[in-house]
């Protein structure tokens, strides 16, 4: 996260130098990509990001709803088998995540830039990790969908950090099943709200969340700098 380029007492040259320093340090540490989330109306910061080699991927819409009202029941018992995360089940979560990325409409550029292992590490670092709130839904002895849920660090809400359905199981209502499971886990944890971010280009997901009672409370522009190739060029120099 960056301070706005127009903030009081922040000189544009100093802001640019700080951003360059952060990028150089991340590349040296082996980062594959860097992401920043400026506000859509912050033209100065968006220009700064572009000048530093960041690409504007999409607009993220931030949604929330009360965990209880309007009430949605937990999924029925016959929907499938819920598998919670463990070291023994790690490979199943990787497989489910990789499969759910195929033809996904949710930030596909980001999914192509990082593997499932990297994505799981990123999601695990978001908020308060609890393996019981990471679920894979099994059907026909294989992964059908995956839900990654975390409590925010301040304990104010749960966040859906990832929700995806594997291609062979799409258009069967499993998106709503995952939302209902997320709400049930949120209530079980004693948290009052459920929040998430959705790619504004993902119309089916936006429609699902609207049907499930989510309301928008903010927007951010997803800007990414992909540095794997740059790091390789430096290593070969």
C-alpha positions in Angstrom: 0.0 0.0 0.0 1.2 3.5 -0.9 0.6 6.9 0.6 -1.2 9.0 -2.0 1.2 10.8 -4.3 -0.7 14.0 -3.5 -0.5 13.7 0.3 0.8 16.7 2.2 4.5 16.9 2.7 5.3 14.1 0.3 7.4 15.3 -2.6 6.7 13.5 -6.0 10.4 12.8 -6.4 10.7 11.3 -3.0 7.6 9.1 -3.6 9.1 7.9 -6.9 12.4 7.2 -5.2 10.7 5.2 -2.4 8.7 3.2 -4.9 11.8 2.4 -6.9 13.7 1.3 -3.8 10.9 -1.0 -2.7 10.7 -2.5 -6.2 14.5 -3.0 -6.4 14.5 -4.7 -2.9 11.7 -7.0 -3.9 13.4 -8.0 -7.1 16.6 -8.7 -5.2 14.7 -10.8 -2.7 13.2 -13.0 -5.5 9.7 -11.5 -5.9 7.8 -12.8 -9.0 5.4 -9.9 -8.9 4.4 -6.8 -6.9 0.9 -5.4 -6.5 -0.5 -2.1 -5.4 -4.1 -1.0 -4.9 -4.5 2.7 -5.5 -7.9 4.4 -5.4 -9.6 4.8 -8.8 -9.7 8.6 -8.5 -6.0 9.0 -7.4 -4.6 10.0 -10.8 -1.2 11.0 -9.4 -0.6 7.7 -7.7 -1.8 5.8 -10.8 0.6 7.8 -13.0 3.4 7.0 -10.5 2.6 3.3 -10.7 2.6 3.3 -14.5 5.9 5.2 -14.6 7.4 2.5 -12.3 6.4 -0.3 -14.7 3.1 -1.4 -13.1 0.3 -2.5 -15.3 -3.4 -1.7 -14.5 -5.1 -5.1 -14.5 -8.6 -4.4 -13.4 -10.8 -2.6 -10.9 -11.5 -4.6 -7.7 -15.0 -4.1 -6.2 -15.0 -4.6 -2.4 -18.2 -6.2 -1.1 -19.6 -7.0 2.4 -22.7 -8.3 4.1 -23.8 -9.1 7.6 -23.1 -12.7 8.5 -26.7 -13.3 9.6 -29.0 -11.0 7.8 -30.4 -11.7 5.3 -30.1 -15.2 6.5 -28.7 -18.0 4.3 -28.6 -21.5 5.6 -25.5 -23.6 5.6 -25.1 -26.0 2.6 -27.1 -29.2 2.8 -25.2 -32.3 4.0 -25.6 -34.1 0.6 -23.8 -31.4 -1.4 -20.5 -33.3 -1.2 -17.7 -33.9 1.3 -15.9 -30.9 2.8 -12.1 -31.4 3.2 -10.3 -29.0 5.6 -6.7 -28.1 5.1 -3.8 -30.0 6.5 -0.2 -30.8 5.4 -1.5 -34.2 4.3 -4.2 -32.6 2.2 -1.9 -29.9 0.7 -1.6 -31.5 -2.7 -5.4 -31.7 -3.0 -5.7 -28.0 -2.3 -3.0 -27.2 -4.9 -4.8 -29.4 -7.4 -8.2 -27.8 -6.7 -6.7 -24.3 -7.0 -4.9 -25.0 -10.3 -8.1 -26.5 -11.8 -10.3 -23.6 -10.6 -7.9 -21.2 -12.3 -8.7 -22.6 -15.8 -10.8 -20.1 -17.8 -11.4 -18.1 -14.6 -12.8 -14.6 -15.0 -11.3 -13.4 -11.7 -7.9 -11.6 -12.4 -6.7 -14.2 -14.9 -3.5 -12.2 -15.5 -2.5 -12.7 -11.9 -3.4 -16.4 -12.0 -1.1 -16.9 -15.0 1.8 -15.1 -13.3 1.9 -17.3 -10.2 1.5 -20.9 -9.4 -0.9 -22.5 -7.0 1.9 -23.0 -4.4 2.7 -19.3 -4.4 -1.0 -18.4 -4.3 -1.6 -20.6 -1.2 1.4 -19.0 0.6 -0.1 -15.5 -0.2 -3.6 -16.5 1.0 -2.1 -18.1 4.1 -0.4 -14.8 5.0 -3.7 -12.8 4.7 -5.4 -12.2 8.0 -5.6 -14.9 10.7 -5.0 -18.3 9.1 -7.1 -21.2 10.4 -6.9 -24.5 8.5 -10.5 -25.3 9.4 -11.6 -22.3 7.4 -9.9 -23.6 4.2 -12.2 -26.0 2.5 -12.2 -28.1 -0.7 -15.5 -29.6 -1.7 -15.1 -33.1 -3.0 -17.5 -34.7 -5.5 -17.0 -38.1 -7.2 -13.8 -38.5 -5.2 -12.2 -35.4 -6.7 -12.1 -31.6 -6.0 -15.1 -29.7 -7.3 -14.6 -26.3 -5.6 -12.3 -24.5 -3.2 -13.0 -21.9 -0.5 -10.2 -20.0 1.4 -11.5 -18.0 4.3 -9.5 -15.9 6.8 -10.4 -13.7 9.8 -9.2 -10.1 9.4 -6.3 -9.2 11.6 -8.5 -6.8 13.7 -11.1 -9.5 14.2 -13.9 -7.4 12.7 -14.9 -9.8 9.9 -14.0 -12.8 7.9 -12.7 -12.4 4.4 -13.2 -14.7 1.4 -9.6 -14.6 0.1 -10.4 -17.1 -2.7 -13.5 -18.8 -4.0 -13.3 -21.0 -7.2 -15.2 -23.8 -8.9 -13.4 -26.4 -11.1 -14.5 -26.3 -14.8 -16.3 -29.7 -14.8 -18.5 -28.5 -11.9 -19.5 -25.0 -13.0 -23.0 -23.8 -13.6 -24.3 -26.3 -11.0 -24.9 -23.8 -8.2 -21.7 -24.5 -6.3 -20.8 -20.8 -6.2 -23.7 -20.2 -3.9 -22.8 -23.4 -1.9 -19.4 -21.9 -1.2 -20.9 -18.6 -0.1 -23.2 -20.4 2.2 -20.3 -22.4 3.6 -18.3 -19.1 4.1 -21.2 -17.6 6.0 -21.6 -20.7 8.2 -17.9 -20.7 9.0 -18.0 -16.9 9.7 -20.9 -17.3 12.2 -19.2 -20.3 13.8 -16.1 -18.1 14.4 -18.3 -15.5 16.1 -17.6 -12.9 13.4 -20.3 -10.4 12.4 -19.4 -9.6 8.8 -18.1 -11.3 5.6 -16.1 -9.3 3.1 -14.5 -10.0 -0.3 -13.1 -8.4 -3.4 -14.2 -9.3 -6.9 -12.9 -8.4 -10.3 -15.3 -5.9 -11.9 -15.0 -7.8 -15.2 -16.4 -11.0 -13.6 -20.1 -10.5 -14.2 -21.2 -14.0 -13.1 -19.4 -13.7 -9.7 -20.8 -10.2 -9.2 -24.3 -11.5 -9.9 -23.8 -14.3 -7.5 -22.7 -12.0 -4.7 -25.6 -9.6 -5.3 -28.1 -12.5 -5.0 -26.4 -13.5 -1.8 -26.9 -10.1 -0.2 -23.5 -8.5 -0.6 -23.2 -4.7 -1.0 -20.3 -2.7 -2.4 -18.4 -0.4 -0.1 -15.3 0.5 -2.1 -13.2 0.1 -5.2 -9.5 -0.2 -5.9 -7.4 -0.4 -9.0 -5.3 -3.6 -9.1 -1.8 -2.6 -10.4 0.9 -5.3 -10.9 4.5 -5.3 -11.9 5.7 -8.7 -13.1 9.4 -9.0 -12.5 10.3 -12.7 -13.1 11.7 -11.9 -16.6 13.5 -8.8 -15.3 15.1 -10.8 -12.5 16.3 -13.4 -15.1 17.8 -10.7 -17.3 19.7 -9.3 -14.3 21.0 -12.7 -13.4 22.3 -13.2 -16.9 23.9 -9.8 -17.1 
